[in-house]
Amino acid sequence: MSALEAERSVTDIMAEIGQKARIGARALAIATSEQKRTALLTAAGAINAHRKKILAANAKDMEAAQSKGISKAFLDRLLLTDARIDGIIEAVKTIAELPDPVGTTIAEWDRPNGLHIERVRTPLGVIGVIFESRPNVTADAGALCIKSGNAVILRGGSDSFHSSHAIVECMLDGLHLAGLPVECVQLVPTIDRAAVGEMLKGLGGNIDVIVPRGGKTLVARVQDEARVPVFAHLEGLVHVYIDRSADLEKAVSVTLNAKMRRTGICGAAETLLVHKDVVATHLKPIIDALIAKGCEIRGDAAVMALVPEAKAATEEDWKTEYEDAIISVKIVDSVEAAIAHIEHYSSHHTEAILAEDAAAVEKFFNEIDSAILLHNASTQFADGGEFGFGGEIGIATGKMHARGPVGVEQLTSFKYRVRGNGQTRP
């Protein structure tokens, strides 16, 4: 924060940010598809050109986080590498080339009185994104909002402040070259927590929706205090169910990937449910593969009896998002029992079934009320980029407006355009 900003109150700073965002949103809402594409491709090029600067900023964030004794999972989310920057660049480029949703006609019809009605996509306006340790959210959120015609106010955590600032500078390069207001993407310049409170109040009506990206404490605060709509991203208490019809090779490889590819992401599996009929054939190969990769097993009584390395699972384990190399394991009597367990403990984020029985799969898909359901595929595909969205602002676990990965289309609403020829209502 500059010396001038330090002399002003957080309330004043945030109010000005909100006002600028509203002005930026009006300009972006009518920007051409080519302007938005140019802004994003230029931003992607700037990220590539300035990767050394971004990595240096991230190193500063990592050093500070490590000095605080931050958890391994948190550090993994915070870390940027050349490969991860390549991923950020690719995501921004992919978003740039997506079809522009703004102005597209969702539906249209004629009324008997001659009126022609169209339902047309429009931007939401100003999106407030409050996130913690993931620097890539800066680029994903900025790119998705630009593409969908929305201004965005980014409030990253103090731990990722330098990384986020370096990435935002690249996004602003893109906006400037495309002739769009740089106020379309703003990073809150203070780590004062009061800034979050101001955003949750709506900045005088200038924020249209809040998207929280972080742990339960952050999301709970946002849901409790927000005076504007929220796209809630709750914890990823993710389940994998091994059905009696599961193919062994798929069961081992998919479960291992779902848990161990990256243990700190929201799509990582936290609970494994195994049908009793395949315990003799499937349980040991799956558990052995997990243990070989360094995963701790916490099991129910049946698992404890079969797996010497397992620790006893408590009631709390079935409710825990570990974000670490730990998985809870339970033997279930049927697909119905697996569904009952998931519906009781799930955060309604992502669940997977490993099965060759089509009836079991349909039952699982029909009866589980989670945002994302997978069949014979890793839960780590619960990601906007993997869905073809280029990226995501978050994975919404609520049921209103947006659900699952929040991408370009989910950041639009719609309006009705009604065309007549002098009709009056009797």
C-alpha positions as CSV (number, residue, x, y, z in Angstrom):
1,M,0.0,0.0,0.0
2,S,1.3,3.5,-0.8
3,A,1.9,6.2,1.8
4,L,-1.1,8.0,0.5
5,E,-3.4,5.0,0.8
6,A,-2.1,4.4,4.3
7,E,-3.4,7.7,5.3
8,R,-6.9,6.9,4.2
9,S,-9.3,4.6,5.9
10,V,-10.0,1.1,4.6
11,T,-13.6,2.1,4.2
12,D,-12.7,5.0,1.9
13,I,-10.2,2.9,-0.1
14,M,-12.8,0.1,-0.6
15,A,-15.6,2.6,-1.5
16,E,-13.4,4.0,-4.3
17,I,-12.5,0.6,-5.5
18,G,-16.3,-0.3,-5.7
19,Q,-17.1,2.9,-7.6
20,K,-14.2,2.3,-10.1
21,A,-15.4,-1.3,-10.6
22,R,-18.9,-0.2,-11.4
23,I,-17.5,2.2,-14.1
24,G,-15.3,-0.6,-15.4
25,A,-18.2,-3.1,-15.5
26,R,-20.3,-0.8,-17.7
27,A,-17.5,-0.5,-20.2
28,L,-16.7,-4.2,-20.2
29,A,-20.4,-5.2,-20.6
30,I,-20.4,-3.6,-24.0
31,A,-16.9,-4.5,-25.0
32,T,-16.5,-6.4,-28.2
33,S,-15.6,-10.1,-28.3
34,E,-12.3,-9.1,-30.0
35,Q,-11.4,-6.6,-27.3
36,K,-11.9,-9.2,-24.6
37,R,-9.9,-11.8,-26.6
38,T,-7.1,-9.3,-27.2
39,A,-7.0,-8.4,-23.5
40,L,-6.6,-12.0,-22.4
41,L,-4.1,-13.1,-25.0
42,T,-2.0,-10.0,-24.2
43,A,-2.3,-10.8,-20.5
44,A,-1.2,-14.4,-21.2
45,G,1.8,-13.1,-23.1
46,A,2.7,-10.7,-20.2
47,I,2.6,-13.5,-17.7
48,N,5.0,-15.5,-19.8
49,A,7.3,-12.4,-20.3
50,H,7.3,-11.6,-16.6
51,R,7.5,-15.1,-15.2
52,K,10.8,-14.4,-13.4
53,K,9.2,-11.5,-11.6
54,I,6.2,-13.6,-10.7
55,L,8.4,-16.4,-9.4
56,A,10.4,-14.0,-7.4
57,A,7.3,-12.5,-5.8
58,N,6.0,-16.1,-5.1
59,A,9.4,-16.9,-3.5
60,K,8.9,-14.0,-1.1
61,D,5.4,-15.2,-0.2
62,M,6.7,-18.8,0.3
63,E,9.5,-17.7,2.5
64,A,7.1,-15.7,4.7
65,A,4.6,-18.6,4.8
66,Q,7.3,-21.1,5.8
67,S,8.5,-18.9,8.6
68,K,5.0,-19.0,10.1
69,G,5.0,-22.8,10.1
70,I,2.2,-23.1,7.6
71,S,1.0,-26.6,6.7
72,K,2.4,-28.6,3.8
73,A,-1.0,-28.6,2.0
74,F,-1.2,-24.8,2.3
75,L,2.3,-24.4,1.0
76,D,1.5,-26.6,-2.0
77,R,-1.5,-24.4,-2.9
78,L,0.7,-21.3,-2.6
79,L,3.7,-22.5,-4.6
80,L,4.2,-21.4,-8.1
81,T,6.6,-23.2,-10.5
82,D,7.5,-22.8,-14.1
83,A,5.1,-25.7,-14.8
84,R,2.3,-24.1,-12.9
85,I,2.8,-20.7,-14.6
86,D,2.6,-22.6,-17.9
87,G,-0.7,-23.9,-16.7
88,I,-1.9,-20.4,-15.8
89,I,-0.9,-19.1,-19.2
90,E,-2.7,-22.0,-21.0
91,A,-5.8,-21.4,-18.9
92,V,-5.9,-17.7,-19.8
93,K,-5.4,-18.5,-23.5
94,T,-8.2,-21.2,-23.4
95,I,-10.6,-18.7,-21.8
96,A,-9.7,-16.1,-24.4
97,E,-10.7,-18.5,-27.2
98,L,-14.0,-19.6,-25.6
99,P,-17.2,-18.4,-27.2
100,D,-18.3,-15.0,-25.9
101,P,-21.5,-15.7,-23.8
102,V,-22.6,-12.0,-23.6
103,G,-25.5,-11.2,-25.9
104,T,-26.1,-14.8,-26.9
105,T,-29.7,-15.9,-27.1
106,I,-30.6,-18.6,-24.7
107,A,-34.2,-19.0,-25.9
108,E,-36.7,-17.2,-28.0
109,W,-40.4,-17.6,-28.8
110,D,-43.5,-15.9,-30.3
111,R,-46.7,-15.1,-28.4
112,P,-50.1,-15.3,-30.0
113,N,-50.4,-11.5,-29.9
114,G,-47.3,-11.2,-32.1
115,L,-44.7,-10.3,-29.4
116,H,-41.3,-11.9,-30.0
117,I,-39.5,-12.7,-26.8
118,E,-35.8,-13.4,-26.4
119,R,-33.9,-14.5,-23.3
120,V,-30.3,-13.1,-23.7
121,R,-27.2,-13.6,-21.6
122,T,-25.8,-10.5,-19.8
123,P,-22.9,-10.0,-17.3
124,L,-23.7,-10.1,-13.6
125,G,-21.8,-6.8,-13.2
126,V,-19.1,-6.6,-10.4
127,I,-17.8,-9.9,-8.9
128,G,-16.0,-9.8,-5.6
129,V,-13.6,-12.7,-5.2
130,I,-12.2,-13.4,-1.7
131,F,-9.5,-16.1,-1.7
132,E,-6.7,-17.4,0.4
133,S,-3.5,-19.0,-0.8
134,R,-3.9,-19.9,-4.5
135,P,-2.1,-17.3,-6.7
136,N,-3.6,-18.9,-9.8
137,V,-7.1,-17.8,-8.7
138,T,-5.9,-14.2,-9.5
139,A,-5.5,-15.1,-13.2
140,D,-8.4,-17.5,-13.4
141,A,-10.9,-15.0,-11.8
142,G,-9.6,-12.1,-13.8
143,A,-9.7,-13.9,-17.1
144,L,-13.2,-15.4,-16.5
145,C,-14.6,-12.1,-15.5
146,I,-13.2,-10.2,-18.4
147,K,-14.5,-12.9,-20.8
148,S,-18.0,-12.8,-19.3
149,G,-18.1,-9.0,-19.2
150,N,-17.8,-8.5,-15.5
151,A,-15.5,-6.3,-13.5
152,V,-13.7,-8.1,-10.6
153,I,-12.4,-7.0,-7.2
154,L,-9.8,-9.5,-6.0
155,R,-9.1,-9.8,-2.3
156,G,-6.3,-12.4,-1.9
157,G,-4.9,-13.6,1.4
158,S,-1.9,-11.9,2.9
159,D,0.2,-15.1,2.2
160,S,-0.2,-14.7,-1.6
161,F,-0.2,-10.9,-1.8
162,H,3.1,-10.4,-3.7
163,S,2.3,-13.3,-6.2
164,S,-1.2,-12.0,-6.8
165,H,0.0,-8.4,-7.3
166,A,2.6,-9.6,-10.0
167,I,-0.1,-11.5,-11.9
168,V,-2.6,-8.6,-11.7
169,E,-0.1,-6.3,-13.3
170,C,0.0,-8.6,-16.3
171,M,-3.8,-8.7,-16.5
172,L,-3.8,-4.8,-16.5
173,D,-1.3,-4.9,-19.4
174,G,-3.9,-6.8,-21.4
175,L,-6.8,-4.5,-20.5
176,H,-4.7,-1.4,-21.4
177,L,-3.7,-2.7,-24.8
178,A,-7.3,-3.7,-25.6
179,G,-8.6,-0.2,-24.8
180,L,-10.5,-1.3,-21.8
181,P,-10.5,0.4,-18.4
182,V,-7.8,-1.1,-16.0
183,E,-10.4,-0.7,-13.3
184,C,-12.1,-3.9,-14.7
185,V,-9.6,-5.9,-12.6
186,Q,-8.6,-4.6,-9.2
187,L,-6.6,-6.2,-6.4
188,V,-7.4,-4.9,-3.0
189,P,-4.2,-3.0,-2.0
190,T,-4.4,-3.8,1.7
191,I,-4.2,-7.0,3.8
192,D,-6.3,-5.4,6.5
193,R,-9.2,-7.9,7.2
194,A,-11.5,-4.9,7.4
195,A,-11.4,-4.8,3.6
196,V,-13.2,-8.2,3.6
197,G,-16.0,-6.8,5.8
198,E,-16.4,-3.8,3.4
199,M,-16.8,-6.2,0.5
200,L,-19.3,-8.3,2.3
201,K,-21.4,-5.1,2.8
202,G,-21.5,-4.7,-0.9
203,L,-19.4,-1.5,-1.3
204,G,-22.5,0.7,-1.5
205,G,-24.3,-1.5,-3.9
206,N,-21.3,-1.8,-6.2
207,I,-20.7,-5.6,-5.7
208,D,-23.3,-7.9,-7.3
209,V,-22.0,-11.3,-6.1
210,I,-19.3,-12.6,-3.8
211,V,-17.3,-15.7,-4.5
212,P,-15.2,-17.1,-1.5
213,R,-12.3,-19.4,-2.2
214,G,-10.8,-20.8,1.0
215,G,-11.3,-22.9,4.1
216,K,-14.4,-23.4,6.2
217,T,-13.7,-20.4,8.4
218,L,-13.6,-17.9,5.4
219,V,-16.6,-19.4,3.7
220,A,-18.6,-19.4,7.0
221,R,-17.8,-15.8,7.6
222,V,-18.8,-14.8,4.0
223,Q,-22.1,-16.7,4.3
224,D,-22.9,-15.2,7.7
225,E,-22.0,-11.6,6.9
226,A,-22.6,-11.1,3.2
227,R,-25.3,-8.7,2.2
228,V,-25.0,-9.6,-1.4
229,P,-25.5,-13.0,-3.1
230,V,-22.8,-15.6,-2.6
231,F,-21.5,-18.5,-4.8
232,A,-20.5,-20.7,-1.9
233,H,-17.6,-23.1,-2.2
234,L,-17.7,-25.3,0.8
235,E,-15.1,-27.8,1.8
236,G,-14.3,-30.7,-0.5
237,L,-15.4,-33.7,1.6
238,V,-15.0,-36.0,-1.4
239,H,-15.9,-39.8,-1.5
240,V,-14.9,-42.7,-3.8
241,Y,-17.1,-45.7,-3.8
242,I,-15.8,-49.1,-5.0
243,D,-18.9,-51.1,-6.1
244,R,-19.1,-54.9,-6.2
245,S,-18.8,-54.7,-10.0
246,A,-15.7,-52.5,-10.0
247,D,-12.8,-53.4,-12.3
248,L,-9.8,-54.0,-10.1
249,E,-7.2,-52.2,-12.3
250,K,-9.5,-49.1,-12.6
251,A,-10.3,-49.2,-8.9
252,V,-6.6,-49.1,-7.9
253,S,-5.4,-46.5,-10.4
254,V,-8.4,-44.1,-10.0
255,T,-8.4,-44.2,-6.2
256,L,-4.7,-43.6,-6.1
257,N,-4.9,-40.6,-8.4
258,A,-8.0,-39.3,-6.6
259,K,-6.2,-39.2,-3.3
260,M,-2.6,-38.7,-4.0
261,R,-2.1,-36.7,-7.2
262,R,-2.5,-33.5,-5.2
263,T,-3.7,-34.0,-1.7
264,G,-4.4,-30.3,-0.9
265,I,-6.9,-29.5,-3.6
266,C,-10.7,-29.6,-3.1
267,G,-11.2,-32.5,-5.5
268,A,-8.9,-34.8,-3.6
269,A,-10.7,-37.9,-2.2
270,E,-11.0,-38.0,1.6
271,T,-13.1,-41.1,2.2
272,L,-13.0,-44.5,0.4
273,L,-16.1,-46.8,0.6
274,V,-15.6,-50.4,-0.5
275,H,-18.4,-52.9,-1.1
276,K,-18.2,-56.0,1.2
277,D,-18.3,-58.4,-1.8
278,V,-14.9,-57.1,-3.2
279,V,-13.0,-56.7,0.1
280,A,-11.1,-59.9,-0.5
281,T,-10.1,-58.9,-4.1
282,H,-9.9,-55.1,-4.1
283,L,-9.2,-53.7,-0.7
284,K,-5.6,-54.8,-0.2
285,P,-4.3,-53.8,-3.7
286,I,-5.9,-50.3,-3.3
287,I,-4.6,-49.9,0.3
288,D,-1.2,-51.2,-0.6
289,A,-1.0,-48.7,-3.5
290,L,-2.0,-45.8,-1.2
291,I,0.5,-46.8,1.5
292,A,3.3,-47.2,-1.0
293,K,2.7,-43.5,-1.9
294,G,2.8,-42.5,1.8
295,C,-0.9,-42.3,2.6
296,E,-2.1,-42.9,6.1
297,I,-5.1,-45.2,6.4
298,R,-7.9,-44.6,9.0
299,G,-10.4,-47.4,8.9
300,D,-13.5,-48.8,10.5
301,A,-13.4,-52.0,12.5
302,A,-13.5,-54.3,9.4
303,V,-10.7,-52.4,7.8
304,M,-8.6,-52.4,11.0
305,A,-8.9,-56.2,11.1
306,L,-7.6,-56.6,7.5
307,V,-5.0,-53.8,7.3
308,P,-2.4,-53.9,10.1
309,E,-1.1,-50.4,9.2
310,A,-4.5,-48.8,9.6
311,K,-5.4,-46.5,12.5
312,A,-8.9,-46.5,13.9
313,A,-11.3,-44.0,12.3
314,T,-13.4,-41.9,14.6
315,E,-16.7,-40.2,13.9
316,E,-14.7,-37.0,13.2
317,D,-12.8,-38.7,10.4
318,W,-15.9,-39.2,8.3
319,K,-16.5,-35.4,8.6
320,T,-12.9,-34.3,7.9
321,E,-11.4,-32.8,4.8
322,Y,-7.8,-33.8,5.4
323,E,-6.1,-31.9,2.6
324,D,-3.2,-34.3,3.4
325,A,-2.0,-37.8,2.7
326,I,-4.7,-39.4,4.9
327,I,-7.8,-41.2,3.9
328,S,-10.7,-42.8,5.9
329,V,-11.9,-46.2,4.7
330,K,-15.1,-48.0,5.4
331,I,-16.6,-51.3,4.3
332,V,-20.3,-51.0,3.2
333,D,-22.9,-53.7,2.6
334,S,-24.4,-52.2,-0.6
335,V,-24.6,-49.3,-3.0
336,E,-27.5,-48.1,-0.9
337,A,-25.3,-48.0,2.2
338,A,-22.6,-46.1,0.3
339,I,-25.2,-43.6,-0.9
340,A,-26.5,-43.2,2.7
341,H,-23.0,-42.6,4.1
342,I,-22.2,-40.0,1.4
343,E,-25.5,-38.2,1.8
344,H,-25.0,-38.0,5.6
345,Y,-21.4,-36.8,5.6
346,S,-20.8,-35.2,2.2
347,S,-20.2,-31.5,1.6
348,H,-22.0,-32.0,-1.8
349,H,-18.9,-31.2,-3.8
350,T,-17.7,-34.3,-5.7
351,E,-18.2,-38.1,-5.5
352,A,-17.1,-41.0,-7.7
353,I,-18.2,-44.5,-8.3
354,L,-16.0,-47.3,-9.6
355,A,-18.4,-49.8,-11.2
356,E,-19.2,-51.8,-14.4
357,D,-22.8,-52.3,-13.4
358,A,-24.9,-49.7,-15.2
359,A,-27.7,-50.0,-12.8
360,A,-25.4,-49.2,-9.8
361,V,-24.0,-46.2,-11.6
362,E,-27.5,-44.8,-12.5
363,K,-28.6,-45.3,-8.9
364,F,-25.5,-43.5,-7.6
365,F,-26.0,-40.6,-10.1
366,N,-29.7,-40.3,-9.4
367,E,-29.7,-40.4,-5.7
368,I,-26.6,-38.5,-4.6
369,D,-27.1,-34.7,-4.5
370,S,-23.6,-33.4,-5.1
371,A,-22.4,-30.8,-7.6
372,I,-20.2,-33.3,-9.5
373,L,-20.5,-37.0,-9.9
374,L,-18.0,-39.2,-11.7
375,H,-18.1,-42.8,-13.0
376,N,-14.8,-44.6,-13.4
377,A,-12.8,-41.4,-13.3
378,S,-10.7,-39.6,-10.7
379,T,-12.3,-37.0,-8.5
380,Q,-9.3,-34.7,-9.3
381,F,-11.1,-33.9,-12.6
382,A,-13.4,-31.7,-10.5
383,D,-11.9,-28.6,-12.0
384,G,-13.1,-25.9,-14.4
385,G,-10.1,-26.4,-16.7
386,E,-10.7,-30.1,-17.0
387,F,-14.4,-29.4,-17.8
388,G,-13.3,-27.2,-20.8
389,F,-14.1,-23.9,-19.0
390,G,-10.4,-22.8,-19.2
391,G,-10.5,-22.2,-15.5
392,E,-12.8,-21.6,-12.7
393,I,-13.5,-19.0,-10.0
394,G,-14.5,-21.8,-7.7
395,I,-16.8,-24.9,-7.4
396,A,-20.2,-23.8,-6.1
397,T,-21.8,-26.4,-3.8
398,G,-25.1,-24.5,-3.4
399,K,-28.1,-24.9,-5.7
400,M,-29.0,-21.4,-6.8
401,H,-27.8,-20.0,-10.1
402,A,-24.3,-21.6,-10.3
403,R,-23.4,-25.1,-9.3
404,G,-20.1,-27.0,-9.9
405,P,-17.2,-25.2,-11.6
406,V,-18.0,-21.5,-11.9
407,G,-16.9,-20.6,-15.4
408,V,-17.8,-18.0,-18.1
409,E,-21.4,-19.0,-18.5
410,Q,-22.0,-19.2,-14.8
411,L,-20.9,-15.6,-14.4
412,T,-23.7,-14.4,-16.6
413,S,-27.4,-13.8,-15.9
414,F,-30.0,-12.9,-18.6
415,K,-32.5,-10.3,-19.6
416,Y,-35.6,-10.5,-21.8
417,R,-35.9,-8.5,-25.0
418,V,-39.5,-8.2,-26.2
419,R,-40.1,-6.9,-29.7
420,G,-43.6,-5.7,-30.7
421,N,-45.4,-3.8,-33.4
422,G,-47.7,-1.5,-31.5
423,Q,-49.3,-4.1,-29.2
424,T,-51.2,-2.9,-26.2
425,R,-52.6,-5.0,-23.4
426,P,-56.4,-5.2,-23.1
